[in-house]
Each structure stands twice: as structure tokens, then as C-alpha cells.
Amino acid sequence: METKKVASALVLQPGEGARRWFFGGGVQTWKATEEDTAGAFLLFEDEMALNKVTPLHTHPDSDETMYILAGEILMNMDGAEHRVAAGGVTIAPRGVPHAFKVTQEGTRVLCLHTPGGAQAFYFGASEPIGADDDGARVVDFDRIRESGRVNGGIEIIGPPPFPGA
């Protein structure tokens, strides 16, 4: 007999959710996991430091939507650059090359992957932050690449496309 996955009802208050240090830089607070949503999506808040950059990459099996909660990013989407401030949104459909750079202190984004299959990548490229932990770690792109190789969810296709990055 085949059983269907069923999403869980979920209510989180501000500040709730598993906190993880992402080795690409920043603290993620996971709001809804692949398990919570029966694989439909992964949702997390990402607090990022000024000048954080990502390599040029794609997500082959999920669409990535980022809603800018505070601050600003410079998004390179399929070769074109866009400044996106608080209240703005970016959508990188699966397979579309993109990268971003944080251009303001205090930048926070809400990141949604649909479906939630990229979760294994993020889990392998991060580690839990305890209650007494400030979350500060060294950025480690080798760990990012290795998690992508082992878990899928991301394909790094080049260095950051921003001058001086």
C-alpha cells in the first residue's frame, strides 16, 4: 500500500525556527522544511553580512524566490544586474544562472525553494547554531561545493560575476 506524504500544520512566532550558519555566509532561520510541507517547498529567513557574494549558480530542480525583508542586494540574473531593495522580489526559475551581492548592512531575505528538494544541499552546507552561539563562522565555499556535489540542489557554474568580488 502506498502512503501519501501529508504536510504538517505549522505556526511559528518571530524568531522561531531552527537556526543554522550557512557556509556561504549568513544565518538562516528555517521556517518550513521539506518535511513540514510534504516536499512542496523550503522556506527560510537569511540574515546576511554586508558584501556577501554568491558564485554564479543555478538550482536545477527548484525555483528560488527571494523577498527582500530589509537592506538591499545586487542580483545578477541571467547576465543582467538589478538592485533590489526591501519589499522587492527576485525569482530565479530552475536552471537560470544567478548570483547576488549584499550591498547594505542588515540585509535579510525570505528565501523560498519550490519544490523543497534543495533542502539537502542547504543542510549539508550549514550547521546548527546553539542558543549561546552568535553564529559567527568562516565562509567556506569548498563546503558549499561539496554539499552540492553530494546532495544536489545547486550547480556552481562560475565565480561571482561582480567586479572586485
Residue pairs with C-beta under 8 A, 6 or more apart in sequence:
4 38
5 38
5 39
6 38
7 36
7 37
7 38
7 40
8 35
8 36
8 37
10 32
10 36
12 31
15 29
16 29
17 29
17 30
17 31
17 44
17 45
18 29
18 30
18 128
19 27
19 28
19 29
19 30
19 128
19 129
19 135
20 27
20 28
20 29
20 30
20 122
20 123
20 126
20 127
20 128
20 129
21 27
21 28
21 126
21 127
21 128
21 129
21 135
21 136
21 137
22 28
22 46
22 122
22 125
22 126
23 125
23 126
23 127
23 137
23 139
23 140
23 141
23 143
23 144
24 52
24 54
24 125
24 139
24 141
24 144
25 48
25 49
25 52
25 139
26 46
26 47
26 48
26 49
26 52
27 46
27 47
27 129
27 135
28 44
28 45
28 46
28 47
28 111
28 122
28 126
29 44
29 45
29 47
30 42
30 43
30 44
31 43
31 44
31 45
31 110
32 41
32 42
32 43
33 42
33 116
33 119
34 41
34 42
34 115
34 116
34 117
34 119
37 43
37 116
39 115
39 116
39 117
40 114
40 115
40 116
41 112
41 113
41 114
41 115
41 116
42 62
42 112
42 113
42 116
42 118
42 119
42 122
43 110
43 111
43 112
43 113
44 110
44 111
44 122
45 69
45 108
45 109
45 110
45 111
46 108
46 109
46 110
46 111
47 107
47 108
48 71
48 102
48 107
48 108
48 109
49 102
49 105
50 102
50 103
50 104
50 105
50 107
51 101
51 102
51 103
52 101
52 102
53 99
53 100
53 101
53 102
53 160
53 162
53 165
54 99
54 100
54 101
54 160
55 99
55 141
55 144
55 156
55 157
55 158
55 159
55 160
56 76
56 97
56 98
56 99
56 156
56 157
56 158
56 159
56 160
56 161
57 97
57 98
57 99
57 154
57 155
57 156
57 157
58 92
58 94
58 95
58 96
58 97
58 98
58 154
58 155
58 157
59 92
59 94
59 95
59 113
59 118
59 153
59 154
59 155
60 94
60 95
60 152
60 154
60 155
61 94
61 115
61 117
61 118
61 152
61 153
62 94
62 113
62 114
62 115
62 116
62 117
62 118
62 153
63 91
63 92
63 93
63 94
63 113
63 114
64 90
64 91
64 92
64 98
64 111
64 112
64 113
64 118
65 89
65 90
65 91
65 92
65 111
65 112
65 113
65 114
66 73
66 84
66 89
66 90
66 100
66 109
66 110
66 111
66 112
67 88
67 89
67 109
67 110
67 112
68 84
68 85
68 86
68 87
68 88
68 89
68 90
68 107
68 108
68 109
69 86
69 108
69 109
69 110
70 86
70 106
70 107
70 108
71 85
71 86
71 102
71 103
71 104
71 105
71 106
71 107
71 108
72 83
72 84
72 85
72 86
72 102
72 103
72 104
72 107
73 83
73 84
73 90
73 100
73 101
73 102
73 103
73 107
73 109
74 81
74 82
74 83
74 84
74 100
74 101
74 103
74 162
75 81
75 82
75 83
75 84
75 90
75 98
75 99
75 100
76 98
76 99
76 100
76 161
76 162
77 90
77 92
77 96
77 97
77 98
78 96
78 97
78 98
79 97
82 90
83 103
84 90
90 98
90 100
92 98
97 157
97 158
99 160
99 161
99 162
101 160
101 162
101 165
113 119
117 152
117 153
118 152
118 153
118 154
119 153
120 147
120 151
120 152
120 153
121 147
121 148
121 151
121 152
121 153
121 154
122 147
122 153
123 147
123 151
124 146
124 147
124 150
124 151
125 143
125 144
125 147
125 148
127 137
129 135
144 154
144 156
145 156
147 153
147 154
148 154
148 155
148 156
159 165
